[in-house]
Amino acid sequence: MAASMPEHGVGAMSLSRRAFAVGVLGAAAVRGFARVRQPVEITDILDLDSMPGGAFVREQARRIVRSAFLAAGSASDGHRNTTPYDLHLPGGNMGYPAFWVRDAAMMLGGDLIPAGEIEGWIRLVASVTSGPETWVVRPGVTVPPLTVPDHVTFDARACFFPGSYETGDKQGGPPWGHTPPLDDNFYFLSMVYEHWRLTRELSLWRGPVGWNGREIALRDLCERVYASGTCDPSTGLVMSGDPETENAKDWGFCDAIFKSGALLFPSVLKFIAARQMSELMSADDDHERAASYAADGESLARAISSTFLRGGTAGDEAWLHSATGIGNQADVWGTALAVTSGAIGGTDAMSAARSLVRAYRERTAVRDGMVRHVLTTDKVNNGSWERAVCAAGEYQNGGYWFTPVGWYIAAMHIADAQAAGELAREFVGTLRADRRPDGLTHAWEWRNPQTGAQANPLYVASIALPFLSLQRAGLAGLLDQG
């Protein structure tokens, strides 16, 4: 890519899919944005009522995933998918009219998306991943080499930054980052891994994909994507500099939050990617590279515990903090994912799990089966992030989300199976109680029960990711109690 890359946008929208929904320009926008598409199908509400909790959640996930489907060449709400690939969008209400890499990856790990469609996603994302040279978008805003985009428009153009649907030189910059978010490279690798997991075929992995106007073996592209980004050379932890001069967006579900220093969440994602790359290399009979990636994962796990864990001696409660600079606060979502992914283990994982149990029991992180990012008792900024684009109590700065519930339940389970079962029942109960006339649960992206604010119904990550997370952890049976 070059600095002369043409400006392009989708429609007249100027806010990111997340910023557009949260309405950072005013609380009225948050409450007013709830446009719902026509029901996908009429459901038998009595049949849904009689389903065990696990079957109910799975059926809701299946139907809400279906509602977010946009086939190649088809149109919805005035938006046409002109890419050659079938796509799934973040939600079934067309509130986010683009293809989001991380949201798509969060639908994988089960059988909700067929392997053929995942292959299309991989080819689409590869084709718009940035080239081997840094793209200077404009002074002070750059896209480093081998950067996977934040989202892709319906005409197959890359949006590297949150904050807009621009694909040209107006994207990026304050408050959305001077370089793109640091998570999408790892979510792309998870797409490749999940395709292989479903097919057990290496033809896509070994074969060519389009990238930067040329062809490259997907395996080679994955290695380059894994190695890109700013990391500490001694630990491999993902890093970010001063928010005033460098990127401060660690991942997309905190793209309205400022952080700096070593960053927990993308480092956990890198740990997961290292294990996935090791498994792929082993399947490809490249045992030297498999061992190298396994060693990366082990090094990252050690560094995650030593850098981010804050608490007492072994056996006491402890939290993983979100960053070592700005945002050095207990990270509820990051702690839950680190435990359930194996990024921390042993007594460290047990200490973190006990902290999650206490936060559940004392209602400092959980309400109505939903989870907030930062503890209500956090002292840095009265239960809010240290610095954020959005107001306290809204969106990523104190809203409650279904997205991480599966991680939270699975992490708690190692310390308190009863608490894990109770949260699973709360989750199912809230979904059952908040159904539309067609039987689909609203599956809001986020809510604040105290203010009544809520945004984006039929949000796929709210229903699919918790189910898939519990299924992977062997704990989907906990849902049957609700």
Secondary structure, 3 states (H helix, E strand, C coil): CCCCCCCCCCCCCCCCHHHHHHCCCCHHHHHHCCCCCCCCCCCCHHHHHHCCHHHHHHHHHHHHHHHCEECCCCEECCEECCCCCCEECCECCCCCCCEEHHHHHCCCCCCCCCHHHHHHHHHHHHHHCCCCCCEEEECCEEECCCCCCCEECCCCCEECCCCCCCCCCCCCCCCCCCCCCCCHHHHHHHHHHHHHHHHCCCHHHHCEEEECCEEEEHHHHHHHHHHCCCECCCCCCEEECCCCCCCCCCCHHHCCECCCEEEHHHHHHHHHHHHHHHHHHHHCCCHHHHHHHHHHHHHHHHHHHHHHEEECCCCCCEEEECECCCCCCECHHHHHHHHHHCCCCHHHHHHHHHHHHHHHHCCCCEECCEECCCCCCCCCCCCCCCCECCCCCCCCCCCEECCCHHHHHHHHHCCCHHHHHHHHHHHHHHHHHCECCCCCECCCCEEECCCCEEECCCEHHHHHHHHHHHHHCCCHHHHHHC
